[in-house]
Amino acid sequence: MRTMAKRTAFASSLGASLLIVTAGTAAAAAPEPQSRLVIGVGHGENAQSMHAERTVSLGCAPSVTGDHPHAVKACDDLMRVDGAFDSLAGLNQHKACTLEYRPVTVTVDGYWKGKRVSYEHTFANTCVKNLNASYLFQV
């Protein structure tokens, strides 16, 4: 009877130990959340009225992928602000452009660190977009 009790106690503690080790291994092996985006650029005052002129894909995690022309720099910008797209829209506002109003809208849709994101920003013209925005919007 004592032998049976010892075996049961040993089996229970062994099972608990394996469960703890397995849980710890699973947590350590959890994949990095994906960051995959589609960036669109076109003339128009908002996403609904814009004429899409270019659309590119960008993956930042687990690795840099996609057809974005400045993929590494765009991902670096995004990582620096942890996906706060508004922080990337007005970086160099002290630079001058013409006062022409020909709105350019950029859109971003996809997943940032596993969370669904959707973003839209309209610049006064292409010059303003190119001088004042992150590499993310330079498509």
C-alpha positions in Angstrom: 0.0 0.0 0.0 2.8 2.4 0.9 4.6 1.5 -2.4 1.4 2.3 -4.3 1.1 5.7 -2.5 4.8 6.5 -3.3 4.3 5.6 -6.9 1.2 7.8 -7.2 2.9 10.7 -5.5 6.0 10.4 -7.7 3.8 10.2 -10.9 1.9 13.3 -9.8 5.0 15.3 -9.2 6.6 14.1 -12.4 3.5 15.0 -14.4 3.4 18.5 -12.8 7.1 19.0 -13.5 6.6 18.0 -17.2 3.7 20.3 -17.4 5.7 23.2 -16.1 8.7 22.5 -18.4 6.4 22.1 -21.4 4.5 25.4 -20.6 7.9 27.2 -20.2 9.1 25.8 -23.5 5.9 26.8 -25.3 6.1 30.3 -24.0 9.8 30.7 -25.0 9.0 29.4 -28.5 6.1 31.7 -29.2 6.5 33.3 -32.6 6.9 37.1 -32.9 3.6 38.7 -33.9 3.4 39.5 -37.6 3.6 43.0 -39.0 2.4 43.1 -42.6 1.0 46.2 -44.2 -0.4 47.4 -47.6 0.4 51.0 -48.3 -1.6 53.0 -50.9 -0.9 56.4 -52.3 -3.0 58.5 -54.7 -4.4 62.0 -55.4 -7.6 62.8 -53.6 -8.8 64.4 -50.4 -9.5 61.1 -48.6 -9.3 57.3 -49.2 -12.8 57.2 -50.7 -12.1 59.9 -53.3 -8.5 59.2 -54.0 -7.3 57.8 -57.3 -4.9 55.1 -56.2 -1.6 55.5 -58.1 0.6 53.0 -56.3 0.1 50.2 -53.8 2.9 48.3 -52.2 3.3 45.7 -49.5 5.6 45.8 -46.5 6.4 43.2 -43.9 8.4 44.2 -40.9 8.2 41.1 -38.7 9.3 38.4 -38.5 11.5 39.7 -41.3 11.6 42.6 -43.7 9.7 41.7 -46.9 7.5 43.2 -49.6 7.9 45.4 -52.6 8.1 48.7 -50.8 11.0 50.7 -52.3 12.5 51.6 -48.9 11.4 48.6 -46.9 14.2 48.5 -44.3 14.1 52.2 -43.6 10.3 52.2 -43.5 10.3 49.3 -40.9 13.0 51.1 -38.9 10.7 54.2 -38.8 7.8 52.1 -37.7 9.8 50.3 -35.0 11.1 53.6 -33.7 7.5 54.9 -33.1 6.0 51.5 -32.3 3.5 51.7 -35.2 2.2 55.2 -34.3 1.5 56.3 -37.9 0.6 59.9 -37.0 4.1 60.4 -35.7 5.5 59.6 -39.1 3.3 62.0 -41.1 4.9 65.3 -40.1 8.6 64.7 -39.4 10.2 67.7 -41.1 7.5 70.4 -41.1 10.1 73.2 -41.2 10.9 72.3 -44.9 9.2 74.5 -47.5 7.0 73.4 -50.5 4.8 75.3 -52.9 1.4 76.4 -51.8 -0.3 74.3 -54.5 -3.2 72.3 -53.2 -3.3 69.0 -55.0 -4.0 66.6 -52.1 -2.2 63.3 -51.8 -3.7 60.6 -49.6 -1.8 57.7 -48.1 -3.5 54.7 -46.6 -2.1 51.8 -44.5 -4.0 48.6 -43.9 -2.9 45.4 -42.3 -1.4 44.1 -39.1 1.1 45.7 -36.8 2.5 43.4 -34.2 -0.5 41.1 -34.7 -3.1 43.8 -34.3 -5.3 45.0 -37.1 -4.5 48.6 -38.2 -6.0 51.0 -40.7 -4.7 54.5 -41.2 -5.2 57.4 -43.6 -3.5 60.8 -43.9 -3.8 63.5 -46.6 -0.9 65.8 -47.5 -1.5 69.1 -49.3 0.6 68.0 -52.3 3.3 65.5 -53.3 6.1 67.8 -52.2 4.7 68.0 -48.7 4.4 64.3 -48.6 7.9 63.7 -49.9 9.7 66.2 -47.7 7.7 65.9 -44.4 6.9 62.2 -44.1 8.6 59.0 -43.2 10.0 56.5 -45.6 6.9 54.5 -44.9 4.9 56.9 -47.2 7.6 57.2 -49.9 6.2 54.8 -52.4 
